[in-house]
Amino acid sequence: MISKFIRCRRLYRTEYSSPYSQRDFTQHQLLTLLLFKEYLGAHYRDFVQLVEIMGIIQEQLQLDEIPHYSTLCKFSKRVPATVLNQLFRKACSFMTEWKNATSIVAIDSSGFTPDSASTYYSVRTGKTRHDYLKTTISVDSDHISLLAFHVTKSRRHDSQIAPIVLRASNRVKKSRYYVMDKGYDSERIHQLIHEDLKSQSMIPVRDWHASYVSGKYRQIMTNSFDGKTYGQRNMAETVFSILK
C-alpha cells in the first residue's frame, strides 16, 4: 500500500515549497505521510510515534529524521485544492472495481462554518462569527462516492460554480445523467452538460410565471423531466450529512 502512496510525488513538481525552506523534508515526503496517516485513521501524535518504529516507512520515504506532528499538521493546511482533486482521481485508480462511467451523478452545495460557536454565544460575547464556507460536491449515486468538490468563501451563485464541478467530475467519471436542484437551472448549464459533456441534465425548470420557457434545452427539460431520476439527488444530501 505504501508504494501506491509514494506515487503522489508526481502531484508536486518541486520538492520544496520555497527556495528559503529549511529542507528538512520534501513536499513529496510530507504528502505521502499525510495520506498514510489518513489511511490509518490515526491522530497526528499517534501517527508520528508509529512512524518512529516503522523502519520500512523510513526506508521507503528516505527519511533521515521523523517530522514533528506539528509539521504534518501545518503542511496539511497548505495543500491546495487542485492537489486534493488530483488525489481524488488517483485514489479512484486504486479501486479495482472502479468503472469509468456511472448512470447518475448528483450535484449539490451546502454551507460549513469554520468555527463551532453558536449564534447565541456570538451575540452574548460580542464576537463576530466567521463567514461560512460554501462547499459544492458531485456524488456517484451508484456507489455514494465523492467525485469532485469546490470550496469558496465568496457569495457566488450555484450556477457560477456548477461548470467547475461538472468538468472536474466528468474528468473522474463519465455520467449518463447529472441531477441538480432548481438553483442550477440555467440554459448555460444545460448546454454544457449536453454539448460538452455529452450527457443528459435533470434539473427542474424554475417557474417565473411566464407564458413560455426560454432556451432550447430548458424547453426540452420541461417536457422530459423524470422525477424518479431526479430523486437520486438525495445522494448528495446523504454525503453532506455524513460530512457534517
C-alpha contacts under 8 A as a table, 3 or more apart, distances in Angstrom:
res1	aa1	res2	aa2	distance
1	M	4	K	5.41
1	M	5	F	6.78
2	I	5	F	5.05
2	I	6	I	6.35
2	I	36	F	7.40
2	I	57	I	7.73
3	S	6	I	5.17
3	S	7	R	6.98
4	K	7	R	5.52
4	K	8	C	7.72
5	F	8	C	5.72
5	F	32	T	5.65
5	F	35	L	7.01
5	F	36	F	7.18
6	I	9	R	6.20
6	I	28	H	7.76
6	I	32	T	5.99
6	I	61	L	7.73
7	R	10	R	6.22
8	C	11	L	5.50
8	C	12	Y	7.72
8	C	28	H	6.97
8	C	31	L	7.41
8	C	32	T	6.68
8	C	87	L	7.63
9	R	12	Y	5.67
9	R	13	R	7.82
9	R	27	Q	7.82
9	R	28	H	4.71
9	R	29	Q	7.84
9	R	31	L	7.83
9	R	32	T	7.72
10	R	13	R	6.59
11	L	83	V	6.52
11	L	86	Q	7.31
12	Y	15	E	7.03
12	Y	27	Q	7.18
12	Y	28	H	6.89
14	T	17	S	7.04
14	T	27	Q	7.68
15	E	26	T	5.01
15	E	27	Q	5.37
15	E	28	H	6.46
16	Y	19	P	7.03
16	Y	21	S	6.68
16	Y	23	R	6.82
16	Y	25	F	7.94
16	Y	26	T	5.46
16	Y	27	Q	5.64
17	S	21	S	6.89
17	S	27	Q	6.96
18	S	21	S	5.16
23	R	26	T	6.58
25	F	29	Q	6.35
25	F	30	L	6.81
25	F	63	L	7.80
25	F	67	P	7.67
26	T	29	Q	5.24
26	T	30	L	6.44
27	Q	30	L	5.16
27	Q	31	L	5.96
28	H	31	L	5.29
28	H	32	T	6.11
29	Q	32	T	5.25
29	Q	33	L	6.19
29	Q	61	L	6.16
29	Q	63	L	7.97
30	L	33	L	5.10
30	L	34	L	6.04
30	L	72	L	6.53
30	L	75	F	7.25
31	L	34	L	4.97
31	L	35	L	6.18
31	L	75	F	7.99
31	L	76	S	7.93
32	T	35	L	5.17
32	T	36	F	6.11
33	L	36	F	5.00
33	L	37	K	6.06
33	L	72	L	7.89
34	L	37	K	5.10
34	L	38	E	6.42
34	L	72	L	6.68
34	L	76	S	7.19
35	L	38	E	5.17
35	L	39	Y	6.15
36	F	39	Y	4.92
36	F	40	L	6.23
37	K	40	L	5.22
37	K	41	G	6.03
37	K	42	A	5.77
37	K	43	H	7.49
37	K	44	Y	7.47
37	K	47	F	6.17
38	E	41	G	4.83
38	E	42	A	6.70
42	A	46	D	6.21
42	A	47	F	5.58
43	H	46	D	5.33
43	H	47	F	5.89
44	Y	47	F	5.15
44	Y	48	V	6.28
44	Y	69	Y	5.35
44	Y	70	S	7.77
44	Y	72	L	7.46
44	Y	73	C	7.23
45	R	48	V	5.39
45	R	49	Q	6.50
45	R	69	Y	5.53
46	D	49	Q	5.18
46	D	50	L	6.35
47	F	50	L	5.03
47	F	51	V	6.32
48	V	51	V	5.11
48	V	52	E	6.33
48	V	66	I	7.28
48	V	67	P	7.40
48	V	68	H	7.10
48	V	69	Y	6.09
49	Q	52	E	5.17
49	Q	53	I	6.98
50	L	53	I	5.55
50	L	54	M	6.28
51	V	54	M	4.91
51	V	55	G	7.49
51	V	57	I	6.78
51	V	58	Q	7.23
51	V	66	I	7.35
52	E	55	G	7.32
52	E	66	I	6.62
54	M	57	I	5.61
54	M	58	Q	6.76
55	G	58	Q	5.14
55	G	59	E	6.14
56	I	59	E	4.99
56	I	60	Q	6.02
57	I	60	Q	5.14
57	I	61	L	6.06
58	Q	61	L	5.35
58	Q	62	Q	5.64
58	Q	63	L	4.94
58	Q	64	D	7.60
59	E	62	Q	4.93
59	E	63	L	6.59
60	Q	63	L	7.99
63	L	66	I	6.70
67	P	71	T	6.21
67	P	72	L	7.19
68	H	71	T	5.31
68	H	72	L	7.03
69	Y	72	L	5.39
69	Y	73	C	6.36
70	S	73	C	4.85
70	S	74	K	6.06
71	T	74	K	5.33
71	T	75	F	6.15
72	L	75	F	5.05
72	L	76	S	6.18
73	C	76	S	5.30
73	C	77	K	6.84
74	K	77	K	5.38
74	K	78	R	6.82
75	F	78	R	5.16
75	F	79	V	6.64
76	S	79	V	5.51
79	V	83	V	6.75
79	V	84	L	7.30
80	P	83	V	5.53
80	P	84	L	6.65
81	A	84	L	4.98
81	A	85	N	6.26
81	A	150	H	7.93
82	T	85	N	5.18
82	T	86	Q	6.39
83	V	86	Q	5.02
83	V	87	L	6.16
84	L	87	L	4.91
84	L	88	F	6.33
85	N	88	F	5.06
85	N	89	R	6.63
85	N	148	A	6.59
85	N	149	F	7.52
86	Q	89	R	5.17
86	Q	90	K	6.19
87	L	90	K	4.91
87	L	91	A	5.91
88	F	91	A	5.13
88	F	92	C	6.25
88	F	147	L	7.02
88	F	148	A	7.48
89	R	92	C	5.08
89	R	93	S	6.51
89	R	147	L	7.93
89	R	172	V	5.82
90	K	93	S	5.18
90	K	94	F	6.78
91	A	94	F	5.25
91	A	95	M	7.05
92	C	95	M	5.48
92	C	98	W	6.66
92	C	172	V	7.91
93	S	96	T	7.53
93	S	98	W	7.18
95	M	98	W	5.25
99	K	102	T	7.27
99	K	173	K	7.75
100	N	172	V	7.57
100	N	173	K	5.19
100	N	174	K	6.26
101	A	173	K	5.25
101	A	174	K	4.47
101	A	175	S	5.58
101	A	176	R	7.92
102	T	105	V	7.41
102	T	140	D	6.96
102	T	142	D	6.97
102	T	173	K	6.99
102	T	174	K	6.27
102	T	175	S	4.92
102	T	176	R	6.67
103	S	141	S	7.81
103	S	142	D	7.28
103	S	175	S	5.40
103	S	176	R	4.91
103	S	177	Y	6.23
104	I	140	D	6.45
104	I	141	S	5.76
104	I	142	D	7.20
104	I	175	S	5.79
104	I	176	R	5.93
104	I	177	Y	4.74
104	I	178	Y	5.95
104	I	179	V	7.20
104	I	229	T	7.86
104	I	232	Q	7.44
105	V	138	S	6.40
105	V	139	V	5.42
105	V	140	D	4.77
105	V	141	S	5.70
105	V	175	S	6.27
105	V	176	R	8.00
105	V	177	Y	6.25
105	V	178	Y	4.98
105	V	179	V	6.34
105	V	233	R	7.94
106	A	138	S	5.53
106	A	139	V	5.17
106	A	140	D	6.67
106	A	141	S	6.59
106	A	178	Y	5.86
106	A	179	V	4.92
106	A	180	M	6.22
106	A	232	Q	6.77
106	A	233	R	4.93
106	A	234	N	7.72
106	A	235	M	6.65
106	A	236	A	5.73
107	I	136	T	7.19
107	I	137	I	5.69
107	I	138	S	4.39
107	I	139	V	6.42
107	I	178	Y	7.23
107	I	179	V	6.34
107	I	180	M	5.42
107	I	233	R	7.04
107	I	236	A	6.25
108	D	136	T	5.70
108	D	137	I	5.84
108	D	138	S	6.83
108	D	180	M	6.40
108	D	181	D	7.45
108	D	233	R	7.80
108	D	236	A	6.04
108	D	237	E	7.32
109	S	134	K	6.88
109	S	135	T	5.42
109	S	136	T	4.07
109	S	137	I	6.30
109	S	158	D	7.63
110	S	134	K	5.84
110	S	135	T	5.45
110	S	136	T	6.57
110	S	240	F	7.49
111	G	132	Y	5.94
111	G	133	L	5.49
111	G	134	K	4.55
111	G	135	T	6.04
112	F	132	Y	5.34
112	F	133	L	5.00
112	F	134	K	6.42
112	F	135	T	7.28
113	T	116	S	7.21
113	T	130	H	7.16
113	T	131	D	6.77
113	T	132	Y	4.43
113	T	133	L	6.09
114	P	130	H	6.76
114	P	131	D	7.67
114	P	132	Y	6.48
114	P	133	L	7.10
115	D	129	R	7.60
115	D	130	H	7.08
117	A	121	Y	6.23
117	A	122	S	6.62
117	A	129	R	7.29
118	S	121	Y	5.20
118	S	122	S	6.29
119	T	122	S	5.09
119	T	123	V	6.24
119	T	129	R	7.69
120	Y	123	V	5.27
120	Y	124	R	6.11
121	Y	124	R	5.10
121	Y	125	T	6.04
122	S	125	T	5.38
122	S	126	G	5.69
122	S	127	K	5.04
122	S	128	T	5.95
122	S	129	R	6.31
123	V	126	G	5.12
123	V	127	K	6.81
123	V	128	T	7.67
124	R	127	K	7.99
131	D	153	K	7.24
132	Y	153	K	6.67
133	L	151	V	6.54
133	L	152	T	5.80
133	L	153	K	4.99
133	L	154	S	7.99
134	K	151	V	5.67
134	K	152	T	5.36
134	K	153	K	6.18
134	K	154	S	7.67
134	K	155	R	7.91
135	T	149	F	7.02
135	T	150	H	5.69
135	T	151	V	4.50
135	T	152	T	6.64
136	T	149	F	5.47
136	T	150	H	5.14
136	T	151	V	6.48
136	T	161	I	7.69
136	T	162	A	7.96
136	T	165	V	7.40
137	I	146	L	7.14
137	I	147	L	7.50
137	I	148	A	5.72
137	I	149	F	4.27
137	I	150	H	6.54
137	I	165	V	7.05
137	I	236	A	7.28
138	S	146	L	6.14
138	S	147	L	5.55
138	S	148	A	5.35
138	S	149	F	6.42
138	S	165	V	6.89
138	S	166	L	7.63
138	S	169	S	6.54
138	S	236	A	6.93
139	V	144	I	6.05
139	V	145	S	5.52
139	V	146	L	4.70
139	V	147	L	5.62
139	V	148	A	7.52
139	V	235	M	6.89
139	V	236	A	5.71
139	V	239	V	7.80
140	D	143	H	5.79
140	D	144	I	5.29
140	D	145	S	5.26
140	D	146	L	6.46
140	D	147	L	6.66
141	S	144	I	4.89
141	S	145	S	7.23
141	S	232	Q	6.55
141	S	233	R	7.98
141	S	235	M	5.81
141	S	236	A	7.91
142	D	145	S	7.99
144	I	235	M	6.37
144	I	236	A	7.89
144	I	239	V	7.25
146	L	149	F	7.87
146	L	239	V	7.90
147	L	168	A	8.00
147	L	169	S	5.48
147	L	172	V	6.53
147	L	173	K	7.51
148	A	165	V	6.20
148	A	168	A	5.97
148	A	169	S	5.15
148	A	172	V	7.91
149	F	165	V	6.20
150	H	161	I	7.66
150	H	164	I	7.80
150	H	165	V	6.57
156	R	160	Q	6.53
156	R	161	I	7.18
157	H	160	Q	5.46
157	H	161	I	6.85
158	D	161	I	5.30
158	D	162	A	5.97
158	D	183	G	6.37
158	D	184	Y	5.97
159	S	162	A	5.30
159	S	163	P	7.41
159	S	183	G	7.14
159	S	184	Y	5.13
159	S	185	D	7.53
159	S	186	S	6.98
159	S	189	I	7.24
160	Q	163	P	6.72
160	Q	164	I	7.98
161	I	164	I	5.57
161	I	165	V	6.64
162	A	165	V	5.23
162	A	166	L	5.90
162	A	184	Y	7.34
162	A	189	I	7.48
163	P	166	L	5.02
163	P	167	R	6.12
163	P	189	I	6.82
163	P	192	L	7.52
164	I	167	R	5.52
164	I	168	A	6.25
165	V	168	A	5.08
165	V	169	S	5.92
166	L	169	S	5.17
166	L	170	N	6.06
166	L	193	I	7.93
167	R	170	N	5.05
167	R	171	R	6.29
167	R	197	L	7.74
168	A	171	R	5.28
168	A	172	V	6.74
169	S	172	V	5.25
169	S	173	K	6.12
169	S	174	K	7.70
170	N	173	K	5.04
170	N	174	K	5.08
170	N	175	S	7.16
170	N	197	L	7.09
171	R	174	K	7.19
175	S	178	Y	6.95
175	S	199	S	6.62
176	R	199	S	5.24
176	R	200	Q	6.05
177	Y	199	S	6.00
177	Y	200	Q	4.76
177	Y	201	S	5.60
177	Y	202	M	6.71
178	Y	193	I	7.70
178	Y	199	S	7.58
178	Y	200	Q	6.40
178	Y	201	S	5.01
178	Y	202	M	6.01
179	V	201	S	6.16
179	V	202	M	4.68
179	V	203	I	5.88
179	V	229	T	7.66
179	V	230	Y	5.79
179	V	232	Q	7.38
179	V	233	R	5.88
180	M	183	G	7.78
180	M	184	Y	6.32
180	M	202	M	6.59
180	M	203	I	5.22
180	M	204	P	7.87
180	M	230	Y	7.60
180	M	233	R	6.43
181	D	184	Y	5.99
181	D	185	D	7.38
181	D	203	I	5.72
181	D	204	P	6.36
181	D	233	R	7.81
182	K	185	D	5.13
182	K	203	I	6.14
182	K	204	P	5.26
182	K	205	V	6.35
182	K	206	R	6.01
184	Y	189	I	7.34
184	Y	203	I	7.09
185	D	189	I	7.23
185	D	190	H	7.72
185	D	203	I	6.07
185	D	204	P	6.77
185	D	205	V	5.94
185	D	206	R	6.70
186	S	189	I	5.28
186	S	190	H	6.36
186	S	218	R	7.58
187	E	190	H	5.06
187	E	191	Q	5.99
187	E	215	G	5.76
187	E	216	K	7.59
187	E	217	Y	6.40
187	E	218	R	6.08
188	R	191	Q	5.16
188	R	192	L	6.19
189	I	192	L	5.06
189	I	193	I	6.30
190	H	193	I	5.29
190	H	194	H	6.20
190	H	201	S	6.11
190	H	217	Y	6.02
190	H	218	R	7.14
191	Q	194	H	5.19
191	Q	195	E	5.67
191	Q	196	D	7.49
191	Q	217	Y	6.72
192	L	195	E	5.51
192	L	196	D	5.09
192	L	197	L	6.47
193	I	196	D	5.88
193	I	197	L	4.91
193	I	198	K	6.26
193	I	199	S	5.54
193	I	200	Q	6.26
193	I	201	S	6.26
194	H	197	L	5.97
194	H	198	K	4.91
194	H	199	S	5.05
194	H	200	Q	5.70
194	H	201	S	7.14
195	E	198	K	5.37
195	E	199	S	7.65
201	S	221	M	7.87
202	M	221	M	7.20
202	M	225	F	6.50
202	M	226	D	7.32
202	M	229	T	7.47
202	M	230	Y	6.13
203	I	221	M	7.35
203	I	225	F	7.64
203	I	230	Y	7.46
204	P	221	M	7.48
204	P	222	T	7.63
204	P	225	F	7.11
205	V	218	R	6.70
205	V	221	M	7.07
205	V	222	T	6.40
207	D	210	A	7.25
210	A	213	V	7.18
213	V	218	R	6.79
213	V	219	Q	5.83
214	S	218	R	6.65
214	S	219	Q	6.75
215	G	218	R	5.25
215	G	219	Q	6.16
216	K	219	Q	5.36
216	K	220	I	6.51
217	Y	220	I	4.94
217	Y	221	M	6.08
218	R	221	M	4.91
218	R	222	T	6.27
219	Q	222	T	5.17
219	Q	223	N	6.83
220	I	223	N	5.45
220	I	224	S	6.14
221	M	224	S	5.09
221	M	225	F	5.44
222	T	225	F	5.97
226	D	229	T	5.59
226	D	230	Y	6.25
227	G	230	Y	4.94
227	G	231	G	6.06
228	K	231	G	5.15
228	K	232	Q	7.39
229	T	232	Q	5.80
230	Y	233	R	5.81
231	G	234	N	6.32
232	Q	235	M	5.78
233	R	236	A	5.86
233	R	237	E	7.22
234	N	237	E	4.86
234	N	238	T	6.13
235	M	238	T	4.95
235	M	239	V	6.41
236	A	239	V	5.17
236	A	240	F	6.33
237	E	240	F	5.05
237	E	241	S	6.22
238	T	241	S	5.09
238	T	242	I	6.39
239	V	242	I	5.05
239	V	243	L	6.20
240	F	243	L	5.00
240	F	244	K	6.06
241	S	244	K	5.22
